[in-house]
Protein backbone atom coordinates (compact mmCIF):
# COMPACT_ATOMS: atom_id res chain seq x y z
CA UNK A 1 0.00 0.00 0.00
CA UNK A 2 1.78 3.05 -1.22
CA UNK A 3 -0.66 5.88 -0.52
CA UNK A 4 -0.33 7.60 2.84
CA UNK A 5 -0.82 10.98 4.44
CA UNK A 6 2.39 12.01 6.12
CA UNK A 7 2.52 14.96 8.48
CA UNK A 8 5.75 16.68 9.47
CA UNK A 9 5.21 15.63 13.08
CA UNK A 10 4.21 12.04 12.29
CA UNK A 11 6.02 9.38 14.34
CA UNK A 12 8.60 7.71 12.13
CA UNK A 13 10.46 4.44 12.17
CA UNK A 14 14.22 4.12 12.31
CA UNK A 15 14.49 4.23 8.52
CA UNK A 16 12.47 7.48 8.36
CA UNK A 17 9.34 5.83 6.98
CA UNK A 18 6.06 6.67 8.74
CA UNK A 19 5.20 4.19 11.49
CA UNK A 20 1.57 4.28 10.39
CA UNK A 21 0.31 4.62 6.83
CA UNK A 22 -3.10 6.12 6.17
CA UNK A 23 -5.24 5.87 3.06
CA UNK A 24 -8.81 7.04 2.45
CA UNK A 25 -10.97 5.38 -0.17
CA UNK A 26 -14.73 5.18 -0.69
CA UNK A 27 -15.64 6.47 2.78
CA UNK A 28 -13.13 4.07 4.34
CA UNK A 29 -9.93 4.79 6.23
CA UNK A 30 -7.19 2.15 5.94
CA UNK A 31 -4.52 2.23 8.64
CA UNK A 32 -1.41 0.15 8.00
CA UNK A 33 1.07 -0.55 10.78
CA UNK A 34 4.40 0.05 9.04
CA UNK A 35 7.23 -1.68 10.88
CA UNK A 36 7.71 -4.71 8.61
CA UNK A 37 11.35 -5.23 9.64
CA UNK A 38 10.15 -6.08 13.16
CA UNK A 39 6.93 -7.80 12.08
CA UNK A 40 4.92 -4.61 12.72
CA UNK A 41 5.40 -5.04 16.44
CA UNK A 42 3.91 -2.44 18.77
CA UNK A 43 6.10 0.14 20.46
CA UNK A 44 5.01 3.28 22.27
CA UNK A 45 5.37 5.49 19.19
CA UNK A 46 3.20 3.23 17.03
CA UNK A 47 0.54 3.02 19.73
CA UNK A 48 0.47 6.82 19.96
CA UNK A 49 0.26 7.14 16.18
CA UNK A 50 -2.73 4.79 16.06
CA UNK A 51 -4.35 6.60 18.98
CA UNK A 52 -4.13 9.93 17.16
CA UNK A 53 -5.96 8.49 14.16
CA UNK A 54 -8.61 6.76 16.28
CA UNK A 55 -9.25 9.97 18.21
CA UNK A 56 -9.68 11.89 14.94
CA UNK A 57 -12.10 9.30 13.58
CA UNK A 58 -14.46 9.91 16.48
CA UNK A 59 -15.47 13.15 14.75
CA UNK A 60 -15.44 12.07 11.11
CA UNK A 61 -19.04 11.78 9.90
CA UNK A 62 -17.87 11.21 6.32
CA UNK A 63 -16.09 7.92 7.13
CA UNK A 64 -18.15 4.74 7.33
CA UNK A 65 -15.56 2.05 8.03
CA UNK A 66 -12.04 1.61 9.39
CA UNK A 67 -9.71 -1.12 8.12
CA UNK A 68 -6.60 -2.00 10.13
CA UNK A 69 -3.78 -4.07 8.62
CA UNK A 70 0.00 -4.49 8.64
CA UNK A 71 2.65 -3.72 6.06
CA UNK A 72 3.76 -6.62 3.89
CA UNK A 73 2.22 -10.07 3.53
CA UNK A 74 4.11 -11.97 6.24
CA UNK A 75 3.01 -10.24 9.42
CA UNK A 76 -0.03 -8.34 10.64
CA UNK A 77 1.45 -7.58 14.06
CA UNK A 78 3.70 -9.74 16.22
CA UNK A 79 2.56 -8.05 19.43
CA UNK A 80 4.66 -5.90 21.75
CA UNK A 81 8.12 -4.87 20.61
CA UNK A 82 10.12 -7.16 22.90
CA UNK A 83 13.36 -5.28 22.17
CA UNK A 84 11.78 -2.10 23.54
CA UNK A 85 10.10 -4.06 26.33
CA UNK A 86 13.44 -5.44 27.55
CA UNK A 87 14.63 -1.92 28.34
CA UNK A 88 11.50 -0.79 30.16
CA UNK A 89 11.21 -0.44 33.91
CA UNK A 90 8.30 -2.19 35.65
CA UNK A 91 6.46 1.16 35.81
CA UNK A 92 7.01 1.70 32.09
CA UNK A 93 5.67 -1.78 31.36
CA UNK A 94 2.53 -0.87 33.31
CA UNK A 95 2.22 2.31 31.25
CA UNK A 96 2.58 0.31 28.04
CA UNK A 97 -0.17 -2.13 29.08
CA UNK A 98 -2.51 0.70 30.09
CA UNK A 99 -1.78 2.48 26.81
CA UNK A 100 -2.58 -0.53 24.62
CA UNK A 101 -5.62 -1.49 26.71
CA UNK A 102 -7.09 2.00 26.42
CA UNK A 103 -6.28 2.15 22.71
CA UNK A 104 -8.03 -1.14 21.98
CA UNK A 105 -11.05 -0.06 24.00
CA UNK A 106 -11.25 3.12 21.93
CA UNK A 107 -11.06 1.03 18.74
CA UNK A 108 -13.89 -1.18 19.97
CA UNK A 109 -15.94 1.86 20.95
CA UNK A 110 -15.66 3.62 17.59
CA UNK A 111 -19.19 4.31 16.29
CA UNK A 112 -18.22 2.91 12.88
CA UNK A 113 -17.45 -0.75 12.06
CA UNK A 114 -13.79 -1.75 12.27
CA UNK A 115 -12.52 -4.45 9.92
CA UNK A 116 -9.21 -6.14 10.68
CA UNK A 117 -7.23 -7.46 7.68
CA UNK A 118 -5.00 -10.09 9.27
CA UNK A 119 -2.27 -10.42 6.67
CA UNK A 120 -0.02 -13.03 8.25
CA UNK A 121 1.28 -13.50 11.77
CA UNK A 122 -0.78 -11.91 14.57
CA UNK A 123 0.48 -12.79 18.02
CA UNK A 124 -0.19 -11.41 21.49
CA UNK A 125 -1.08 -7.74 21.12
CA UNK A 126 -1.54 -8.32 17.38
CA UNK A 127 -4.33 -10.77 18.03
CA UNK A 128 -5.74 -8.37 20.63
CA UNK A 129 -5.96 -5.63 17.99
CA UNK A 130 -7.97 -8.06 15.87
CA UNK A 131 -10.20 -8.98 18.81
CA UNK A 132 -11.03 -5.30 19.40
CA UNK A 133 -12.25 -5.03 15.81
CA UNK A 134 -15.81 -5.86 14.74
CA UNK A 135 -14.97 -8.07 11.77
CA UNK A 136 -11.82 -10.10 11.09
CA UNK A 137 -10.78 -11.25 7.63
CA UNK A 138 -7.56 -13.26 7.40
CA UNK A 139 -5.21 -14.28 4.64
CA UNK A 140 -4.52 -17.97 4.10
CA UNK A 141 -1.07 -17.59 5.68
CA UNK A 142 -2.41 -15.99 8.85
CA UNK A 143 -1.35 -17.35 12.22
CA UNK A 144 -3.01 -16.06 15.38
CA UNK A 145 -2.59 -16.61 19.07
CA UNK A 146 -2.38 -15.17 22.55
CA UNK A 147 1.08 -16.50 23.34
CA UNK A 148 1.81 -14.48 26.48
CA UNK A 149 1.80 -17.45 28.88
CA UNK A 150 4.93 -18.71 27.11
CA UNK A 151 6.62 -15.54 28.39
CA UNK A 152 5.21 -16.06 31.90
CA UNK A 153 2.68 -13.24 31.57
CA UNK A 154 -0.97 -13.03 30.50
CA UNK A 155 -2.70 -11.07 27.74
CA UNK A 156 -2.91 -7.48 28.98
CA UNK A 157 -4.70 -5.71 26.15
CA UNK A 158 -8.11 -7.24 26.76
CA UNK A 159 -7.39 -10.70 25.35
CA UNK A 160 -8.63 -12.62 28.39
CA UNK A 161 -11.98 -10.84 28.09
CA UNK A 162 -12.58 -10.49 24.35
CA UNK A 163 -11.40 -13.91 23.18
CA UNK A 164 -13.88 -15.95 25.30
CA UNK A 165 -16.70 -13.62 24.26
CA UNK A 166 -15.88 -14.31 20.61
CA UNK A 167 -14.99 -18.03 20.52
CA UNK A 168 -16.35 -19.31 23.85
CA UNK A 169 -14.82 -19.82 27.28
CA UNK A 170 -13.48 -23.38 26.91
CA UNK A 171 -11.65 -22.83 23.63
CA UNK A 172 -10.31 -19.47 24.83
CA UNK A 173 -8.90 -21.09 27.96
CA UNK A 174 -7.23 -23.77 25.85
CA UNK A 175 -5.53 -21.23 23.60
CA UNK A 176 -4.51 -18.85 26.40
CA UNK A 177 -3.28 -21.56 28.80
CA UNK A 178 -1.17 -23.25 26.11
CA UNK A 179 -0.14 -20.17 24.17
CA UNK A 180 -0.89 -22.16 21.02
CA UNK A 181 -1.18 -20.52 17.63
CA UNK A 182 -4.00 -21.32 15.22
CA UNK A 183 -3.74 -21.14 11.45
CA UNK A 184 -6.29 -19.43 9.21
CA UNK A 185 -8.40 -22.55 8.73
CA UNK A 186 -8.73 -23.25 12.46
CA UNK A 187 -9.35 -19.56 13.15
CA UNK A 188 -12.28 -19.71 10.73
CA UNK A 189 -13.54 -23.00 12.18
CA UNK A 190 -13.66 -21.66 15.76
CA UNK A 191 -15.17 -18.32 14.78
CA UNK A 192 -12.07 -16.24 15.47
CA UNK A 193 -12.22 -14.80 11.95
CA UNK A 194 -15.19 -14.18 9.67
CA UNK A 195 -13.56 -15.13 6.39
CA UNK A 196 -10.29 -16.36 4.86
CA UNK A 197 -8.90 -15.12 1.54
CA UNK A 198 -5.66 -15.26 -0.41
CA UNK A 199 -3.00 -12.72 0.48
CA UNK A 200 -3.51 -11.04 -2.86
CA UNK A 201 -7.25 -10.51 -2.38
CA UNK A 202 -7.31 -9.73 1.36
CA UNK A 203 -7.66 -5.95 1.14
CA UNK A 204 -10.06 -6.28 -1.79
CA UNK A 205 -12.29 -8.50 0.36
CA UNK A 206 -12.14 -5.98 3.20
CA UNK A 207 -12.98 -3.12 0.84
CA UNK A 208 -15.85 -5.13 -0.63
CA UNK A 209 -17.34 -5.51 2.83
CA UNK A 210 -16.67 -1.84 3.63
CA UNK A 211 -18.45 -0.83 0.42
CA UNK A 212 -21.47 -2.93 1.40
CA UNK A 213 -21.54 -1.21 4.78
CA UNK A 214 -21.32 2.19 3.07
CA UNK A 215 -24.60 1.45 1.28
CA UNK A 216 -26.47 1.12 4.59
CA UNK A 217 -27.81 3.79 6.92
CA UNK A 218 -24.99 5.29 9.04
CA UNK A 219 -27.13 5.86 12.12
CA UNK A 220 -28.64 2.39 11.81
CA UNK A 221 -25.20 0.75 11.74
CA UNK A 222 -23.99 2.83 14.66
CA UNK A 223 -27.07 1.89 16.70
CA UNK A 224 -26.81 -1.78 15.70
CA UNK A 225 -23.18 -1.89 16.83
CA UNK A 226 -24.12 -0.17 20.09
CA UNK A 227 -27.00 -2.58 20.74
CA UNK A 228 -24.87 -5.65 20.04
CA UNK A 229 -21.83 -4.55 22.04
CA UNK A 230 -23.80 -3.35 25.06
CA UNK A 231 -26.47 -6.02 24.92
CA UNK A 232 -24.05 -8.94 24.83
CA UNK A 233 -22.81 -7.93 28.29
CA UNK A 234 -26.26 -8.21 29.87
CA UNK A 235 -29.17 -10.62 30.32
CA UNK A 236 -31.64 -11.03 27.45
CA UNK A 237 -34.34 -8.78 28.92
CA UNK A 238 -31.87 -5.91 29.41
CA UNK A 239 -30.43 -6.52 25.97
CA UNK A 240 -33.86 -6.27 24.41
CA UNK A 241 -34.42 -3.00 26.22
CA UNK A 242 -31.12 -1.69 24.85
CA UNK A 243 -32.20 -2.75 21.36
CA UNK A 244 -35.54 -1.02 21.78
CA UNK A 245 -33.89 2.23 22.78
CA UNK A 246 -31.39 2.00 19.92
CA UNK A 247 -34.23 1.34 17.45
CA UNK A 248 -36.06 4.38 18.78
CA UNK A 249 -33.10 6.57 17.78
CA UNK A 250 -33.53 5.55 14.12
CA UNK A 251 -37.27 6.30 13.88
CA UNK A 252 -37.19 10.12 13.54
CA UNK A 253 -34.22 10.18 11.14
CA UNK A 254 -34.31 11.51 7.59
CA UNK A 255 -32.45 8.36 6.54
CA UNK A 256 -35.35 6.14 7.59
CA UNK A 257 -37.73 8.14 5.39
CA UNK A 258 -35.20 8.06 2.56
CA UNK A 259 -34.97 4.27 2.83
CA UNK A 260 -38.74 3.88 2.55
CA UNK A 261 -38.96 6.40 -0.29
CA UNK A 262 -36.14 4.76 -2.25
CA UNK A 263 -37.77 1.35 -1.84
CA UNK A 264 -41.06 2.71 -3.12
CA UNK A 265 -39.35 4.44 -6.04
CA UNK A 266 -37.23 1.36 -6.82
CA UNK A 267 -33.90 3.18 -6.55
CA UNK A 268 -30.84 3.05 -4.33
CA UNK A 269 -31.21 5.16 -1.19
CA UNK A 270 -28.88 8.09 -0.56
CA UNK A 271 -28.21 8.15 3.17
CA UNK A 272 -26.71 11.22 4.85
CA UNK A 273 -26.50 10.16 8.47
CA UNK A 274 -29.32 12.46 9.53
Secondary structure, DSSP 8 states (H G I E B T S, - for coil): -------TT--B-TTSSBSEEEEEETTEEEEEE--GGGTT-B-HHHHHHHHHHHHHHTT-TT--EEEEEESSSSEEE-SB-HHHHHT--HHHHHHHHHHHHHHHHHHHT-SSEEEEEE-SEEETHHHHHHHHSSEEEEETT-EEE--GGGGT----SSHHHHHHHHH-HHHHHHHHHHT--EEHHHHHHTTS-SEEE-TTTHHHHHHHHHHHHHTS-HHHHHHHHHHHHHHTTS-HHHHHHHHHHHHHHHHT-HHHHHHHHHHHTTS-------
